Amino acid sequence: MIAIIKTGGKQYIVQPGDKLRVEKLEQKQGENVTFSEVLLIENDKKVEIGTPTIKKAEVTAKVLNHGKEEKVIVFKYKPKKRYSRKIGHRQPFTEIEITEIKS
């Protein structure tokens, strides 16, 4: 069984047992989270497509941990103007494991 869910402004293809990193969620480590924005479900070569989402469909996941991605350097420079700016950014994430897909 495969599903496409939407969270944090992005779409992910998931199936039970998958581990993935999504934008930071408010749930604590060890808690369950339910995604109700399911865009597509494939079950035994039978595809159900939402308009835009499938009603009564849910994907349940367990929060494994929270963290930050590696640092990305943002460097701005304008020649001949004595302007340069260097900053870094670390995007927070939540690692989840998909446990169940309900249709």
Secondary structure as UniProt FT lines:
FT   STRAND          2..7
FT   TURN            8..9
FT   STRAND          10..14
FT   TURN            16..17
FT   STRAND          19..23
FT   TURN            29..30
FT   STRAND          32..35
FT   STRAND          38..43
FT   TURN            44..45
FT   STRAND          46..49
FT   TURN            55..56
FT   STRAND          58..68
FT   STRAND          72..78
FT   TURN            79..82
FT   STRAND          83..89
FT   STRAND          92..102
//
